[in-house]
Every structure is written in structure tokens, then in C-alpha cells.
Amino acid sequence: MKLMIGTEHHIQLENCKSKLFCSCPTTGSEKPNTRTCPTCLGLPGSKPFLNKKALTEAIKVALALNCKINKQFLFSRKTYFYNDLPNSYQITQYELPLAVNGKLDSTRIKRIHLEEDPGKLVHENNHTLIDYNRSGTPLIEIVTEPDFTSTEQLRSFLHKLTIILEYLGVYTRKSEASLRTDVNVNIQNHPRVEIKNITGIIDPIKAAEYEIQRQSQISSNELKVQHTRIWNPDSKTTTEVRKKETEEDYGYITEPNLTKIEVSEKEIREIKELLPELAEEKAKRFIKQYKMKEDDAKVITSDLTLADLFEKVAKKIDNTLTTRWFVREIPKILNYNKLTLQEWKITENELTELLDLLQNNKITETTTQKILEELSKKIFSPKEYVKKQNLELLSISSDLEKLCDEAIKENPKAVQDYKSGNKIALNFIFGQVMKKSKGTADPYKVKKILEKKLK
């Protein structure tokens, strides 16, 4: 089966405090239609002017994706009639976009351009209302060539793209609505189908998978024209909404109220110097600086907040120990509780304090894991918690021997199995000792005592 998938990603520029063509704030009052002015309401006589910050942020993204920056570009009017579009046209870029011919791994980036967001439709009590607070919010659109031949390739691309956008400060995981994707799917000889406005990074994959399955069950005679569909995240299905427009249908014309924009080589160099250390570069540095494996470096640097937190803790705690906990235990806590680090709000103070207790043999690994789980519910001082809950490492030999004797006496079958050659039975007895000590017994000493007593 021949499969081609292309994408268009619309990303809100979260670093921009004002709209693309006026000075209205992009955040603030949530009361409908309060963050507006004649320009973003499309009133007669209003004139747009370009937000320089938005241009700088868009160029950063283009450079990070290895695009060629057009030193001259212009804006166009894309005409279509929809309730949330106050002018009945969108100011975007068409003939001369900001950047072209980029690449992320093997995926070609066709173009990157700036455009304004429309307003927002609000459906209440069988009525549709319009909130123009969002109208004019700065967007960049990243358009790929149809280079994906599997949804797994699309998944990998989205993962890497969002990491880059996060490092640039353009996108945050807590705000999935700021990333909207159109997925174009074409299989066999079927016309291309576009699925519009899919939010986040998971649903585009599910939408593509559904559409591939749907199209594969339809004969080419049944699907004769290009059309647009929408994704329903609840039913996990797509629904046709209209025939697909062609470029000619939009009646693009040059925006007469905005002159041709010029960006000098000097300005591009200055913006390039503002680029932060991206994930790929950071991973290479971590491998060298912290002597970690490549896979571990990729895990830690896949989340900017996690990478920054790791570096702060690694200044005070052994690199190997810090790496192990940041690669295994912290992601496990986040996944289990469906949290992001921003939502967790744990800091280097709590983590450094906790790992310092473990590093200096004040607590066991089991106790450390339990305290980390408690920290996911409420932030507190690990040192004070250990003291209050009597969780210090139990290492006095006489106390450990007493616990071992009790475990041996209470589990005669496991003892007999061990003495008969079943070495795994020792793990059961060991577990009983750790249970009696509430995880505070020194595991190394416990194992030595049990092996000695069970000879």
C-alpha cells in the first residue's frame, strides 16, 4: 500500500505578549471581546503593523529547522468567509513566505510562515457566539512535504519538533491547545484528504491511523474528490465537513496595508546568536560532561525542565546516581500520576536533599522511592520527613539479626526450599525482612546475615 502523509502545524508564539498586527495583549482578561481593538476586530479604516517580536521568534524556529530565510517576504490576504474571521480574510503569507526548504532529520520542511489566528466560536444553549480575544494572535505555520510513509515516522517527527519548540520557548507541554495540526493523508490512488485542527501531539497520530484504515476500506471509485474532515477525539473518528478548496479558491492577493518586509544578513546572524542550546546539542554535552549513556542523555534532554533540573541536582550529587533517578524513577512518577514537571512543582532543593540522604547511606533505595512518591502528592523536606517517620537506615547488626531470625522462623517452607538448592527462595525471606523493617534495613547487611544463618 502506497502511503503519503504531509502535515501543517500551527503554533501560537507564546513568547509574544501582543498580537501580530496590533498592540492588544495575547493574555489577560478572559472576559469575551475585551482584548480587542479596531484592527483585530477588522473595523473599517484600521491599519495593521507587524509585531517585531513575532518575527524574531519565527526566524528562531526557521533557523532551528535548518530553513533558508527569505531576506524579503510579504503578507497576503487569504479570503474565506467564516464567522470567526472578522475581515472575511486572514492575513498570512503565500507568494513569499518567511522561510523555505528546511529539514528535520529526513523530513523536508516546505515552508514556514507567519499568520494571524482567527477568533473563537463558543457554542452555548443552541446558540453560537464569537469571542475575538484570540483574533490576531501570532501564529507560525510549519508545512512539511508529504514525506511520511508511516504513522511511526509522523510520531517521531512530532516528538522531535515539539522538543525543539519547547527549547525555543515557543511551545509548552501544559498548553497543548497552542499546537494545532492539519494532517493530509493519501493512500493508493485516492485523492488527498485533509484532517483539520487536531490539537496536541497524540491525536494527530490517532487521526492519521483512523484515516488510513478508513481509506483502505474504500474503493478508489467511491472517493473521487479531495475533501476536508475533522477529528472527533471522543469517538476517535473523522467526519467530512466540506470539499477541499484549491489555492485558487482562496483568492490570494498581496496585503496592501503591509509593505514588503526586509531582513538583513546581520539581523539573521544576531537572531541566530539568540538560539539556546537545543536538545541534540545538550545531549552530546551531557554524554561528555556527565559520562552518561546516549540513551540516558536523550531521555533527560527530551524535556527541557527535566534537563535543567538534572543539571542543578548534578552539581551536588554524584552524576551516576543522579542520572539513574532522572532516567528511571522521576519519569515513572510523572507517567503514573499523569503529571508534567511544571505541574509537580518539585525543585532541586527537595531532590538534592533526598538523593543526598541516599548517597550518604542515611536511607535505603526503597525508602527513597517511597518518599519520592509522597513528594508527588505534596512538597516537603525529605530530611525532616525521614526524621519524623523514623525512616533512617537500620544498620545495627543486632537489630538486623533479630529481624532475620523472625523471618526465618516464620517462613520454614522458604527456608527448606533454599536449603534444597532453590536460591530464589532467599529473595522471599529477604523481602520479609525488608517488610518488617518498613524498608529501612540495610539490604547489603541483611543479605549477608541471611546467607550466613542459612548455610
N, C-alpha and C positions, 0 to 999 in steps of 0.2 A: 504494500500500500504506500503510494507516494503521499507524503505529508509535508506541508509547509505552514509554518506559524510565524507571523510577524506581530509586533506589539507597538503600542503608542502609550507612553507613560506620562501622565500629567501630575506634576509635583508642585505643591504650594511652596513658595520660598519663605520658610518660617522665620528667617533672619530679618525679613523686611517688615518694618513697623508701619509702613504706609502703603497704600495701593499703587498699582503700576502706573496709572496716568493721572493721579490726583494725590492730595496730601491727607486724605481720610485714613484713620487708623485701621489696621487689619485685625486688631484685637481690642477688647474692652467691653463696652456695654453689649449685652445680649438682647436688649430690647429691640424688636424688629425695626428696621429702617431708621436707625439713629446714627449709624456711622456712614453717613451718605452726604453727597454734595451734588450740585448740578451736573458735574462731569460723570460721576459713576451712576447717576440716575438717567443720563442721556438726555438732559433737558436742552432745548434749542439755545444756541449761542455759546455753549460751554466748550472749552478747548482742552484737549489732553496734553500733558507734558510727561516725559519719560522719567521714571524713578531710577536714578543712577545706581543706587544700592542694588536694585533688582538686576541691573545689567551686570554689575560686578559679580554677583552671586551666580548668575547664569554662565558667565565666562569661566568661573571656577569649575563648574560642573563639566563644561565642554573640554577644558584642559585636562581634567582628571580622567575623561573618557577618550583622550587622545584625538580630539577633533581638530579640524582646521578651522580657525576663527576667521570669518569673513570681516575684513577691515572696513568694509562698507556694507550696510544692510538697511532694510527699510521695513515698515509695517504696512499691513494690508487690512482691508475690510472683508470679512468673511460673512456673507449675507445669508441668514436663515431666520425664519420667523418662529420665535418661541417665547412663551410668556416671561421667562426669567431673564431675557436678553433685552435690556431697556432700549437700546438703539436699533433693534432688529438686525444688528450685525455685531460681530465680535472683532475687536482689534487684535490681530495675530500677525504672523509672518508667513509669507508664501513664496514669492519670487526669489527674494534674497534673505534667507534665514540667518540667524546669528552664527551658526557653526554647522559643518558638514563632515562627512567621511571619517567618523571616529571608529573606535574598535574597543570592545571589552572581551578579552580572550579571543574566541573565534567568531564572535557575533559582531557584525558590522552595524555601526550606528549611522543611519542615513542622514539624519539632521537633528539639530536641537534649536528650538526657537522659543521666544517669549510670547506670552499672550495673556489676556485678562480672563478671569473666572466670571461666569455669569452669576445671577442671583440664585436664590434657593426657593424651591416650591415647598410650601407647608400644607399638608392635607389634614383638614380638621372638620369633623361633623358634616361630611358630604360637600365641603367647600375646599377650594384650592386658593391659598393665599400666597403672596410673594414677599420675601424678605430680601432687600437689596444690600444688606450689610456685607455680604460676600462679594457683591458685584464689583469687579475691578481688582480683586486680589491678584497679586502677581503669581503667574504660573510659568513653569518651563515645560515644554513637551519634548520628550526624547522618543524619536521614531527609529525603530530597528528595521533592517532588511528582513525578509521572510526566511531567516537562516535556521530557525529551529525545526528540527525533524523529529523531535520527541518532546513530551512534556517534561521529561527529566532535564533536558537541556534548558528549557524555559525556567524550571525551578532553580537550577544552578545560576543562571543569569540574574534572576530576580534577587537571589540571595546576595550575590556579589554587588549588584547595583545598589541595593539598599544599604549595604555596609559602606560603600563609597559615599553615598548621600548622607549617611549618618556622620561619618567622619568630617564631611564638609559643613555639617550643621544645617543641612537643608531639610533633613527628614529625621523624625524621632519615632521609635517603635511604639510609644504611647499614643501616637496620633496617626493611626492607620488611614483615617479619612483624608489625610493630606497627600496620599498617593492613590491615584485612580488610574486604572489600566484598561485600555481597549485591546482586545485580543482578536486577531484576524486568523481564521482557520480555513485552510484549503486542502482537501484530500481528493485523490484520484482526479477525475475530470470535472468535479463540482465547482461551481462559481464560488468565489471567496465570500465567507460570512464573517461579519464583524460583530463582536460582543462588546457592548459599551459599558463604561463607567463601573468597573469592578474595583472595589476598594481592597486595600491590604495587599499581602504577598502570598496568601494561601488560596483565596478564592479564584484568582486568575488561572491557577493550575487546575482546580476542580472544574472551572467553566470550560477550559480547553479539553479536558478529558471527556466531559459530557458531550461536547460538540463533536468531537472525533467519533465517539460511539454513535451519536445520533446520525451524523452524515454517512457513516459506514453502512447504516441500515437502509439508506435511501438510494434508489437508482438515480443515475445522472439525469434521466428524463424528468424525474419528479422535481429536481432542484435546478431550475434553468436560469435564475437571475440572482445577482448579488443582492443581499439584504442585510439589515441590521437586527440584532437580537439583544435582549437584556438578560442579565443573570439574576436569578432568584436565589439568594443564599439560604433561604429556609427550605425550599423544595429541592434545591441543588439541580435546577433545570434552567434552560434558556427558552425565551419566548420571542417570536417575531414581532417587531414593532413597526417596521417600515421597509420599503425597498431602499437599497443602498444608493445614496446620492453619488454622482460623479463630481469631479473637481469643477466642471463647468456649471453645475447646479448652484454652487456657492457664489458665483458671480464675483470672484475676487477682483478688487480694484485697489490701487495704491491709496493708503490713508492720507488724505490731503492736508490734515491738520498736524502731521508729524513729518519733519524733513528727513532726508536720508541721514543715517547715523554713521559716524566715522570713529573707528577705534585705532589708535596708533600702535605701532610695534612696541614702543616704550610703555604704553599703558598695559599692554598684554603681558610684558615682562614683569611689570610691577605687580599685577594681579597674580601671576604665577608664583611670585615670591611669597604671596599670602597663603598659598596652599599649605595645609597642615601635613604632617607625616601620615600617609594613608595606611590602611590595614596591611597591605602587602609589604610595604617598607618596614612597618613596625614589627611584623612577624619575623622578617630577616634579622632585624636588630635584636629581638628577643632571643632568637636561636643563638646568636653570637654572645650577647651580653649575659644572659641568664643560663646558658648552657642547657637549653631545653630542646626537646624533640620538635621536629617540624609540625607534626600533627597537633601537639600541645600548643604551640605558638599560634596555629590557625584557630584553635578553639578560643583561646583567650582574646585574640585580636579581632575576632568576629563581632565583638560587642565593644564599642569604644569605652563605655562606662566601666565594663569589666576590666579592660586593658589598663585604664587609668588607675583603677582601684588596686589592681595587681602591683603596679609599679610603686605605689605608695606603701603597700604592705611589705614588698620585697626589699625595701630599704632597711627594714628592721628584723625581718625573719629570714631564715635560711631559704635560698632560692628553690631548692628541690622540694622542700616541704610546702612552700607557698604555691608552687606550680601544681603539685598534686591536689591540693584542696581547691584551687581555682579551676582546674580542669574537670575534676570529678564531683566533689561534694557541693560546691556552690551552684553549678548548673543543675544538679539533681534537685536541690531545694527549690530553685526557680521554676523548674519544669513541673514538679509535684504540686506546688502551690499556685501555678499559673501566674507567676509574678514577673515583672521586669525589675532590674536593679533600681531604677528610678522609683518604682512603687515600693520596693522593700525599704529603701532609705537607710540601709546599713552603711556604716562608714569604715574607714581604715582603722579608727580607734577601737571599735569592737572586735574587728577581725585580727588586728595586731595583738590585742590583749588575749584573745582566745588562742591563737596559734603560738603565742609566747608561752602560755601555760603548758601546751602540748610539747613544744620544743624543749622546755626545761624539765620535762617529766613530772609536772605537777598534776596532770590529769591524763587519762587514757584516751586512745582514739575513739572508743565507744562513747565516752563522756563528751568528747569534743563534738561528735556528730549529734548527740542529743541536745547539747547547748545550742548548736547551730540551728537545729530545728526549732527550738524555743525562740531563738532570735528572729526567726521568720514570722513569728506571731507578735512579738513585742521587743523593742530595742532596750537593752540593759547592759550593765557592766558584767562581763563574764567572770572577772576576778571576784567581785562581790557575790555573784550568784554561786560560784563554786564554794566559797567560804560559808555562805548561808545554808546551802543544801548538803554540806559535808561530802563533797564530791572529790576531795583531794585523793591523789593516787595512794592506794593502800599497798605498802611495800614491806611492812614489818613481817619478817619470816614467821614468827609465832602465830600471828593473826591469819596469815595465809595458810599455814599448815592446818589450823583449826578448820577453816573453810573447806580445804581439800579432804580432810578426814570425814567431814559431814557428807560431802558429795559422794565419796567412795562408799560410805556406809549406806546411803540412801539409794544407790544405783548398782546393786550387785550384778545384775544381768550385763550391764555395760562393762563392768569390771571383768567379768568372766569372758566376755567376747574379746576384750582387749588382750587378756592373758592367753586366749586361744589363737591369737595371731591377727585379729581384726584391728588393725592400728587406727582405723577411722573411729572406733568406739571411744578413743581417748578424747576426740573432739567434743563428744556429747558430755562427757564428765567435765571437761574444761568449761563448756558452756554453762553447766550447772553452778560451777564455782563463780563464774562471772555474774550469773544471775543473782546469787546470794550476796555478792558484794555490790550489786546495783551498777556493775560496770566499772568499779573503781579499782579492782585488784590489778596488780602489775602482771600483765599477761605472760611476760617472759619468765618471771619467777614462778607463776602458777604452773606453767607447763613443766618446768624443771622439777618442781616438788612432786607433781603427779607421776612423772616418769620414774622418779626415784622410789616413790611409795608403791608403785605397781610393778616393780621388777619381779 
